[in-house]
């Protein structure tokens, strides 16, 4: 991303340097050459604007945490572009006055008045352009803030989703643990019942044996008594 931006920067620097040199040459050239040079500058100014638009798009794709430096550079390039357009307008006004004087043969005072009037109109246009540029800058900054807010909301949404997933996983684990504990309790109760049954069985079995022994002893005693009587 930054490599594309830097490539556009280099192209913009070369192009603006050529435009600056051509604007400085306009007043010193013959009329026909001036006309060709003015057309060439107009074309290059359009190319420079397109480069600025490409650079602006690249800046919007840069992450917010790294965008500040590039935004400052873009602001400087836009100011440079505005200065070039202003210098070109003044050069064209001087060129137009010269052509008009050659065609109409106006005197110096009339030319000066017209030039002052054109400069005044130019200043008004520049003020309007600055206001438009300020509005555009506010719109761009608002868009950037909105994009940052959307990114933050997206991150918060991901955090909430992860928390929900962890909660579902915890519920599932608790359900499994509950089932395991229920099974263990049932098994323990079953074994306890079996143990009680075995103990009762052993108790009553021993009790019955004692009764049998007592009965046997009583029978043997009676038999002995009976033999003694005989």
Backbone as a ProteinNet text record, in pm:
[ID]
protein_1_A
[PRIMARY]
XXXXXXXXXXXXXXXXXXXXXXXXXXXXXXXXXXXXXXXXXXXXXXXXXXXXXXXXXXXXXXXXXXXXXXXXXXXXXXXXXXXXXXXXXXXXXXXXXXXXXXXXXXXXXXXXXXXXXXXXXXXXXXXXXXXXXXXXXXXXXXXXXXXXXXXXXXXXXXXXXXXXXXXXXXXXXXXXXXXXXXXXXXXXXXXXXXXXXXXXXXXXXXXXXXXXXXXXXXXXXXXXXXXXXX
[TERTIARY]
81.8	0	85.7	183	268.7	357.2	396.9	481.8	406.2	277.4	196.7	187.3	165.5	155.1	285.3	397.5	526.8	553.4	506.7	521	442.4	319.6	239.4	306.6	368.8	438.6	550.5	627.2	737.4	686.2	579.9	521.3	468.6	406.4	351.9	463.5	574.5	686.3	746.1	765.5	821.6	726.4	597.4	498	485.6	481.2	468.2	593.4	709.8	832.1	826.6	777.2	763.5	661.7	550.3	447.8	503.5	576.5	634.6	727.6	811.5	902.8	829	723.1	648.5	573.1	515.6	443.7	538.6	660.4	757.6	797.7	788.4	827.5	717.8	592.2	480.4	496.8	527.6	532.6	643.3	745	860.8	855.3	750.1	742.8	659.7	684.5	598.6	456	356.6	215.2	183.4	234.7	199.4	256	379.9	439.6	370.6	327.9	255.2	125.5	57	-68.8	-47.4	55.8	84.8	125.5	204.9	251.6	136.1	45.2	-71.8	-154.3	-176.9	-252.4	-180.3	-46.5	30.7	19.2	24.5	14.6	-124.1	-226.5	-362.2	-373.1	-316.4	-320.8	-245.3	-127.8	-49	-115.4	-184.3	-256.4	-367.2	-432.8	-534.5	-471.2	-353.1	-283.6	-243.9	-200.1	-162.4	-283.5	-398.9	-519.8	-556.4	-542.4	-571.8	-476.9	-349.1	-253.8	-294.3	-338.6	-383.1	-502.6	-592.9	-708.3	-664.3	-570.2	-518.8	-450.7	-371.7	-303.6	-405.1	-509.8	-613.7	-681.9	-707.5	-766.9	-673.6	-544.3	-447.6	-444.3	-453.4	-449.1	-569.2	-684.7	-804.6	-793.5	-710	-692.3	-590.4	-515.6	-413.3	-482.6	-437.6	-498	-498.6	-602.3	-614.6	-493.1	-429	-316.7	-194	-188.1	-73.6	-111.8	-235.9	-285.3	-244.9	-214.6	-190.3	-77.3	35	151.1	117.4	47	12	-91.1	-180.7	-279.6	-210.8	-109.7	-35.3	37	92.7	160.3	60.9	-57.2	-160	-203.1	-215.6	-254.5	-150.3	-23.9	82.7	77.2	51	44.2	-74.7	-185	-301.9	-274.9	-203.4	-166.2	-73.2	19.5	109.7	31.4	-67.6	-150.4	-229.4	-282.2	-354.7	-265.2	-141.3	-48	-16	3.2	30	-87.2	-207.5	-324.7	-335.8	-304.8	-309	-205.4	-83.2	21.5	-15.4	-75.9	-115	-226	-320.2	-426.5	-369.1	-277.6	-216.4	-137.9	-70.1	4.3	-90.5	-205.5	-302.2	-365	-388	-443.9	-347.5	-220.6	-121.3	-115.1	-124	-122.3	-246.4	-362.7	-485.5	-481.9	-429.7	-418.4	-328.1	-220	-126.1	-189.4	-260.8	-326.9	-434	-510.6	-616.5	-557.7	-449.3	-386.9	-337.3	-283.3	-234.9	-349.1	-463.9	-576.1	-653.7	-674.3	-759.7	-681.7	-553.7	-473.7	-510.5	-552.3	-590	-468.2	-492.8	-382.2	-348.9	-244.5	-194.5	-292.1	-363.2	-453.7	-571.1	-627	-738.8	-695.4	-576.6	-525.5	-506.8	-458.2	-438.3	-570.9	-672.3	-803.4	-863.5	-850.6	-903.9	-829.6	-699.2	-620.4	-660.3	-681.9	-722.9	-859.3	-949.3	-1081.1	-1071.4	-989.8	-973	-907.6	-810.4	-746	-844.7	-932.6	-1033.6	-1126.3	-1168	-1253	-1179.5	-1050.2	-969.4	-960.8	-942.5	-936.4	-1067.2	-1179	-1308.5	-1321.8	-1278.9	-1284.6	-1195.1	-1079.5	-988.2	-1047.2	-1114.5	-1178.1	-1287.4	-1365.1	-1468.7	-1406.5	-1293.8	-1226.1	-1174.7	-1122	-1073.1	-1187	-1302.2	-1416.2	-1461.1	-1462.7	-1499.6	-1399.5	-1272.1	-1169.2	-1181.1	-1214.1	-1232.2	-1351.2	-1460.1	-1575.6	-1543	-1464.2	-1424.3	-1337.6	-1246	-1159.2	-1241	-1342.5	-1429.2	-1503.1	-1550.9	-1621.6	-1529.3	-1403.1	-1307.1	-1278.5	-1256.7	-1229	-1348.6	-1470.3	-1591.3	-1601.3	-1567.4	-1570.4	-1468.5	-1350.4	-1248	-1293.4	-1355.9	-1405.8	-1512.9	-1603.2	-1707.1	-1649	-1545	-1481.8	-1415.3	-1349.5	-1286.1	-1391.3	-1505.2	-1611.6	-1665.8	-1682.1	-1730	-1630.8	-1501	-1399.8	-1403.3	-1420.2	-1427.7	-1550.5	-1663.8	-1785.6	-1768.1	-1697.1	-1672.5	-1587.8	-1483.7	-1400.3	-1481.4	-1567.2	-1650	-1745.4	-1798.9	-1889.6	-1817	-1692.3	-1615.1	-1588.8	-1558.6	-1534.5	-1660.7	-1776.3	-1902.2	-1931.3	-1905.7	-1931.4	-1841.4	-1713	-1622.6	-1668.9	-1717.3	-1766.2	-1887.9	-1977.2	-2094	-2051.4	-1953	-1905.4	-1846.6	-1767.8	-1710.3	-1820	-1926	-2036.5	-2108.7	-2133	-2197.1	-2110.4	-1979.5	-1888.9	-1890	-1894.2	-1899.6	-2028.7	-2141.1	-2269.5	-2265.6	-2206	-2196.9	-2112.3	-1999.8	-1913.4	-1985.1	-2061.6	-2136.1	-2241.8	-2306.4	-2405.3	-2342.6	-2225.9	-2155.9	-2117.6	-2064.7	-2024.2	-2144.3	-2258.8	-2379.4	-2423.3	-2417.3	-2455.9	-2361	-2232.2	-2134.4	-2158.8	-2181.9	-2206.9	-2335.3	-2439.2	-2564.2	-2542	-2464.9	-2433.8	-2355.8	-2260.2	-2180.4	-2267.4	-2360	-2447.6	-2538.2	-2591.6	-2676.7	-2598.3	-2475.6	-2393.6	-2362.1	-2331.1	-2300.5	-2422.2	-2540.3	-2662.6	-2689.4	-2668.2	-2690.7	-2598.1	-2469.1	-2372.4	-2405.3	-2451.6	-2486.8	-2602.7	-2702.9	-2817.8	-2773.2	-2684.7	-2634.5	-2560.7	-2479.8	-2405.2	-2499.6	-2604.3	-2701.3	-2770.4	-2807	-2870.9	-2778.8	-2649.2	-2553.5	-2536.1	-2529.9	-2514.3	-2636.5	-2755.8	-2877.9	-2884	-2844.2	-2844.5	-2750.2	-2628.6	-2531	-2582	-2648.4	-2697.9	-2803.8	-2902	-3010.3	-2961.8	-2863.1	-2808.2	-2739.1	-2660.2	-2592.1	-2693.8	-2798	-2901.7	-2969.8	-2996.7	-3063.5	-2973.7	-2845.4	-2751.9	-2749.5	-2753.4	-2753.9	-2879.9	-2991.9	-3118	-3108.3	-3050.3	-3033.5	-2943.3	-2837.1	-2744.3	-2815.8	-2892.4	-2965.7	-3066.3	-3132	-3229.6	-3161.1	-3046.9	-2973.3	-2928.1	-2879.9	-2836.1	-2952.5	-3068.9	-3186.3	-3227.3	-3222.9	-3260	-3162.5	-3032.9	-2931.7	-2951.9	-2985	-3007.3	-3124.9	-3231.9	-3350.5	-3319.3	-3239.8	-3205.9	-3124.2	-3032.4	-2950.5	-3036.3	-3129.2	-3216.3	-3301.4	-3344	-3430	-3348.7	-3221.9	-3138.4	-3113.8	-3095.7	-3070.3	-3191.9	-3305.1	-3427.5	-3439	-3406.8	-3412.5	-3307.1
-119.7	0	125.5	135.2	253.1	266.4	152.4	158.7	223.4	193.3	257.7	407.4	444.1	585.9	658.5	598.6	662.7	674	575.6	586.2	703.5	721.1	836.2	967.4	964.4	1084.3	1125.3	1029.3	1059.6	1116.6	1054	1105.5	1246.9	1271.3	1405.7	1508.8	1471.6	1565.2	1601.9	1500.6	1528	1614.9	1584.5	1656.4	1801.8	1823.8	1961.4	2044.1	1979.2	2052	2097.6	2010.8	2049.3	2162.3	2153.5	2258	2391.7	2389.9	2514.5	2580.2	2497.3	2552.1	2609.4	2544	2593	2721.4	2728.6	2851.1	2970.7	2949.4	3059.1	3102.7	3012.1	3045.7	3114.9	3104.2	3157.1	3304.6	3394.8	3538	3572.9	3487.4	3524.1	3466.1	3393.1	3327.2	3407.8	3386	3446.3	3394.3	3465.3	3427.6	3284.4	3237.3	3103.2	2997.4	3017	2922.1	2928.6	3049.1	3063.1	2982.3	2990	2917.6	2767.9	2714.4	2571.8	2534.6	2623	2594.3	2598.2	2691.7	2700.5	2572.5	2522.5	2398.2	2280.8	2278.5	2170.5	2174.1	2295.5	2309.3	2265.3	2304	2262.5	2110.2	2044	1898	1838.8	1894.3	1841.1	1868.1	1981	2007.4	1903.6	1865.4	1760.8	1628	1598	1475.1	1480.5	1598.7	1613.6	1593.6	1645	1624.8	1476.5	1406.5	1262.9	1188.5	1230	1167.1	1192.4	1315.6	1346.5	1258.9	1238.1	1153.4	1009.5	958.9	824	814.8	917.1	919.1	924.6	1003.6	1014.6	880.2	806.6	673.2	577.9	587.6	501.9	531.4	661.3	699.3	641.7	639.1	586.3	436.9	366.5	223.1	191.7	293.6	272.6	259.6	168.6	154.9	287.4	312.4	442.2	478.9	380.5	411.6	461.7	435.7	479.4	586.4	634.1	722.5	868.5	909	1050.1	1110.3	1038.5	1091.1	1113.2	1018.1	1029.7	1140	1159.3	1266.7	1403	1419.1	1545.8	1569.7	1465.3	1480.5	1515.6	1453.6	1485.9	1631.7	1680	1819.9	1913.8	1879.2	1961.7	1959.1	1840.9	1830.2	1907.6	1906.7	1982.7	2133.4	2177.6	2318.8	2355.8	2267.4	2290.9	2296.7	2209.2	2209.2	2339.1	2387.6	2514.6	2630.5	2629.9	2737.1	2732.8	2612.3	2599.7	2653	2618	2665.6	2817.8	2872	3017.8	3085.4	3033.4	3091.1	3079	2965.1	2945	3041.4	3066.4	3162	3301	3342.5	3474.1	3478.6	3370.3	3365.8	3373	3304.6	3308.5	3447.2	3513	3648.3	3742.1	3732.1	3815.4	3782.9	3654.3	3611.9	3662.7	3655.8	3702.4	3853.1	3926.1	4072	4107.5	4033.4	4062.2	4033.8	3921	3888.6	3991.8	4032.5	4130.8	4263.7	4302.7	4428.5	4422.2	4305	4292.6	4295.8	4234	4229	4359.5	4424.3	4543.5	4673.1	4664.4	4785.4	4871.9	4810.5	4887	4957.8	5068.9	5141.6	5076.9	5127.7	5067.6	5080.9	5196.3	5215.8	5118.9	5099.9	5005.5	4864.8	4827.6	4694.6	4675.3	4777.6	4768.4	4754.8	4831.1	4821.7	4682	4630.4	4496.4	4391.1	4412	4317.4	4320.9	4438.1	4450.2	4384.6	4405	4344.4	4191.7	4140	3995.3	3937	4011.5	3964.7	3960.4	4060.4	4062.1	3940.8	3913.7	3796.6	3666.7	3666.8	3548.4	3525.9	3633.8	3623	3568.6	3612.8	3562.4	3412.5	3375	3233	3150.3	3205.4	3133.7	3117.6	3224.9	3214.1	3107.3	3106.4	3003.3	2864.2	2854.9	2725.1	2678.9	2775.2	2739.4	2691.3	2758.8	2714.8	2575	2551.2	2418.2	2313	2350.1	2254.9	2226.2	2332.9	2312	2220.2	2241.3	2152.8	2010.2	1995.8	1861.9	1794.8	1873.6	1818.5	1772.9	1853.2	1814.7	1685.6	1675.5	1553.7	1432.1	1450.1	1338.6	1297.4	1398	1366.5	1298.2	1347.2	1283.5	1138.4	1114.9	978	890.6	947.3	871.3	836.3	935.7	909.7	801.3	811	708.9	571.3	566.4	437.2	380.5	468.4	421.7	369.6	440.9	396.4	260.5	242.7	113.5	1.8	32.9	-68.1	-104.1	0.8	-26.1	-109.7	-75.7	-153.8	-298.2	-313.8	-449.2	-528.9	-463	-530.9	-567.2	-472.3	-500.9	-616.8	-619.1	-728.1	-862.8	-864.7	-988.7	-1032.3	-934.3	-968.6	-1027.5	-963.7	-1013.7	-1154.1	-1176.1	-1308.2	-1413.2	-1376.6	-1471.8	-1501.6	-1397.4	-1418.8	-1511.4	-1491.5	-1580.5	-1725	-1741.3	-1876.3	-1943.3	-1864.9	-1920.7	-1958	-1872.6	-1901.2	-2029.3	-2045	-2168.5	-2290.8	-2276.2	-2387.2	-2421	-2316.3	-2338.9	-2408.6	-2364.1	-2429.8	-2577.5	-2603.3	-2741.9	-2825.7	-2767.7	-2840.9	-2864.9	-2763.8	-2780.4	-2890.4	-2894.7	-2999.2	-3137.6	-3151	-3278.9	-3316	-3218.8	-3244.9	-3285.8	-3219	-3253.3	-3396	-3435.8	-3572.3	-3675.2	-3641.8	-3733.1	-3747.6	-3632.4	-3637	-3713	-3693.1	-3765.7	-3916.1	-3956.5	-4098.3	-4153.7	-4072.3	-4117.9	-4133.5	-4037	-4046.1	-4168.7	-4192.4	-4310.5	-4438.8	-4443.4	-4562.3	-4581.7	-4470.2	-4478.9	-4526.9	-4473.1	-4514.9	-4663.1	-4709.3	-4851.3	-4941.1	-4901.4	-4980.8	-4978.1	-4861.9	-4853.6	-4946.6	-4950.6	-5038.9	-5185.7	-5219	-5356.4	-5393.1	-5295.7	-5321.2	-5345.7	-5263.2	-5279.5	-5416.4	-5455.5	-5585.3	-5699.8	-5686.7	-5791.3	-5798.2	-5679.4	-5677	-5736.7	-5701.9	-5757.7	-5909.5	-5949.9	-6094.7	-6168.9	-6111.1	-6173.1	-6174.9	-6066.2	-6056.1	-6162.4	-6169	-6264.3	-6408.7	-6427.2	-6562.3	-6606.8	-6517.3	-6549.5	-6571.4	-6488.1	-6500.3	-6636.3	-6677.5	-6805.9	-6921.4	-6911.5	-7016.4	-7031.9	-6914.9	-6920.4	-6992.7	-6965.2	-7030.4	-7181.1	-7217.5	-7361.1	-7427.3	-7360.8	-7415.4	-7434.6	-7334	-7341.9	-7457.5	-7471.5	-7579.8	-7716.3	-7725.9	-7851.4	-7884.9	-7780.9	-7803.2	-7847.1	-7788.4	-7825.4	-7969.7	-8009	-8145.9	-8245.2	-8210.1	-8299.6	-8312	-8201.5	-8205.2	-8292.1	-8279.2	-8359.8	-8508.3	-8534.1	-8674.1	-8733.2	-8655.3	-8702.1	-8726.1	-8637.2	-8653	-8779.9	-8803.5	-8917.6	-9048.4	-9050.1	-9166.8	-9188.3	-9080.4	-9091.8	-9149.3	-9115.3	-9165.8	-9314.3	-9358	-9497	-9572.1
0	0	0	94.7	103.4	-19.1	-81.5	-200.4	-315.9	-330.7	-434.8	-409.3	-283.8	-249.6	-281.8	-247	-273.2	-422.9	-500.1	-645.7	-701	-652.1	-694.7	-650.3	-532.5	-484	-579.4	-624.3	-715.7	-847.4	-899.4	-1024.6	-1005.3	-890.1	-862.7	-852.3	-787.9	-772	-908.5	-994.3	-1127.9	-1208.6	-1202.9	-1281.5	-1235.9	-1105.4	-1055.3	-1085.5	-1085.5	-1120.8	-1267.2	-1355.7	-1495.8	-1513.3	-1440	-1449.7	-1402.7	-1291.4	-1238.1	-1339.9	-1402.4	-1502.8	-1623.1	-1668	-1783.9	-1751.6	-1630	-1591.6	-1591.8	-1544.6	-1542.6	-1683.6	-1781.1	-1918.8	-1997.6	-1953.8	-2032.8	-2069.6	-1976.3	-2012.6	-2112.2	-2124.8	-2207.2	-2348.1	-2381.4	-2511.9	-2611.7	-2741.5	-2844.6	-2832.4	-2886.3	-2868.6	-2907.1	-3021.8	-3065.6	-2970.4	-2928.4	-2834.5	-2697.7	-2660	-2533.9	-2536.9	-2648.1	-2661.2	-2645	-2708.6	-2697.3	-2554.4	-2492.4	-2357.1	-2256.1	-2274.2	-2186.3	-2196.3	-2318.4	-2337.1	-2271	-2281.6	-2220.3	-2067.7	-2010.3	-1864.7	-1816.9	-1892.4	-1854.7	-1848.7	-1948.1	-1950.5	-1832.2	-1801.6	-1691.2	-1555.2	-1544.3	-1419.9	-1398	-1504	-1492.4	-1448.7	-1506.2	-1465.8	-1317.9	-1273.7	-1133	-1041.3	-1083.5	-1003.3	-994.9	-1104.2	-1103.4	-1010	-1009.6	-917.9	-772.1	-742.8	-606.9	-566.9	-660.4	-630.6	-601.8	-680.2	-655.7	-519.4	-488.2	-358.6	-243.8	-263.4	-160.9	-137.2	-244.2	-231.2	-156.6	-186.6	-118	31.8	66.4	208	281.4	216	280.8	310.8	235.1	255.8	364.9	410.1	513.2	648.9	737.6	870.8	946.2	1027.3	1097.7	1180.9	1244.9	1331.8	1255.5	1122.6	1041.7	940.1	945.7	841.3	861.9	986	1015.6	933.8	923.7	851.1	704.1	644.3	502.4	479.5	575.3	562.4	562.8	646.5	649.3	516.8	461.4	331.4	221.5	226.2	127.2	139.1	261.9	282.1	220.9	236.1	177.6	25	-32.5	-178.6	-234.4	-162.2	-208.6	-203.6	-101.3	-95	-210.3	-240.9	-353.7	-484.7	-498.6	-618.5	-630.3	-519	-520.6	-560.7	-514.1	-550.9	-700	-753.5	-896.7	-980.2	-940.4	-1013.8	-1005.7	-888.5	-872	-961	-961.7	-1047.3	-1195.3	-1230.3	-1370	-1411.1	-1319.9	-1350.3	-1376.1	-1293.2	-1311.9	-1442.5	-1473.3	-1599	-1717.4	-1707.8	-1816.8	-1830.1	-1714.9	-1720.8	-1792.6	-1758.6	-1826.1	-1974.3	-2004.8	-2146	-2219	-2155.2	-2219.1	-2242.5	-2143.9	-2160.8	-2277.3	-2288.3	-2396.9	-2532.3	-2541.4	-2668	-2700.4	-2598.7	-2621.6	-2668.4	-2606.4	-2647.5	-2791	-2827	-2963.7	-3064.8	-3029.4	-3122.9	-3128.2	-3011.7	-3005.8	-3001.1	-2972.7	-2963.9	-2845.7	-2729.9	-2611.3	-2554.2	-2488.4	-2424.6	-2291.1	-2228.9	-2106	-1990.7	-1979.4	-1866.1	-1871.4	-1990.6	-2004.6	-1969.6	-2012.7	-1982.7	-1833.7	-1765.9	-1622	-1549.2	-1593.7	-1529.5	-1546.5	-1669.3	-1694.2	-1612.5	-1603	-1525.1	-1378.5	-1324.1	-1184.2	-1162.5	-1261.2	-1250	-1255	-1344.2	-1354.6	-1229.3	-1176.2	-1054.2	-938.1	-933.1	-827.5	-840.1	-963.3	-985	-950.1	-984.5	-953.1	-802.4	-728	-583.2	-526.6	-582.4	-536.4	-564.1	-685.2	-719	-626.9	-593.8	-505.7	-365.9	-318.3	-186.7	-188.7	-297.6	-310.2	-315.8	-388.4	-398.1	-262.8	-184.5	-51.2	38.8	27.7	108.1	67.3	-65.5	-112.7	-65.5	-71	-27.3	121.6	200.8	344.5	369.8	293.1	307.3	269.8	162.9	120.6	227.4	287.3	391.1	512.1	548.2	660.6	628.3	502.4	461.8	468.3	423.4	427.5	572	659.7	799.2	864.8	830	884.6	838.8	712.6	660.4	732.6	758.7	829.8	971.2	1038.6	1174.3	1171.7	1071.8	1059.4	1034.3	949.7	920.7	1045.4	1124.4	1247.6	1346.1	1354	1443.6	1399.8	1268.1	1217.7	1250.1	1237.1	1268.8	1417.3	1503.2	1646.9	1680.7	1617.3	1641.1	1594.8	1481.5	1432	1530.5	1587.1	1686.2	1810.6	1856	1973.6	1946	1824.5	1789.5	1793.8	1743.7	1747.6	1891.8	1980.4	2120.9	2184.4	2156.1	2212.7	2161.4	2032	1974.3	2038.9	2059.6	2126	2268.8	2339.7	2475.4	2476.5	2377.5	2367	2340	2251.8	2221.4	2345.5	2422.8	2545.6	2645.5	2653.3	2744.6	2703.4	2571.6	2524.9	2557.5	2536.7	2566	2714.8	2799.2	2944.1	2983.7	2923.2	2952.4	2912.3	2795.3	2748.9	2845.2	2891.4	2985.4	3118.5	3165	3289.5	3274.4	3157	3133	3138.4	3074.6	3079.2	3221.8	3297.5	3436	3520.5	3497.7	3573.6	3545.6	3419.4	3384.9	3448.1	3446.8	3507.4	3657.3	3726.2	3870.3	3902	3821	3841.9	3829.8	3729.2	3712.1	3830	3880.1	3994.9	4119	4139.8	4256.7	4247.3	4127.8	4110.6	4136.7	4085.9	4106.7	4253.7	4323.7	4466.9	4545.5	4507.8	4578.2	4555.4	4433.1	4401.1	4482.5	4488	4564.8	4713.1	4762.3	4903.9	4936.1	4846.7	4867.7	4866.6	4770.3	4764.7	4892.4	4942.2	5065.6	5182.9	5193.2	5300.7	5290.2	5167.7	5149.8	5193.1	5157.1	5195.2	5347.2	5410.6	5556.4	5625.3	5577.1	5636.5	5617	5496.3	5468.6	5562.8	5578.1	5667.2	5811.6	5852.9	5991.3	6017.8	5927.3	5949.4	5932.7	5844.2	5829.1	5957.1	6016.9	6143.2	6255.3	6255.3	6358.5	6347	6225.8	6203.1	6245.8	6220.4	6261.7	6414.2	6482	6628.9	6679.3	6613.2	6654.3	6633.9	6515.9	6488.4	6593.1	6632.5	6732.2	6865.5	6905	7031.9	7029.1	6918.7	6905	6913.7	6847.8	6850.2	6992.8	7061.3	7200.5	7289.2	7266.4	7347.8	7320.7	7196.7	7159.5	7222.6	7213.5	7271.6	7421.6	7490.4	7635.6	7672.4	7596.5	7623	7604.4	7503.7	7476.7	7591	7643	7753.9	7878	7902.9	8018.3	8004.6	7883.9	7859.9	7883.4	7837.3	7858.6	8007.9	8078.6	8223.3	8295.6	8254.6	8315.7	8290.4	8168.7	8135.7	8215.2
[MASK]
++++++++++++++++++++++++++++++++++++++++++++++++++++++++++++++++++++++++++++++++++++++++++++++++++++++++++++++++++++++++++++++++++++++++++++++++++++++++++++++++++++++++++++++++++++++++++++++++++++++++++++++++++++++++++++++++++++++

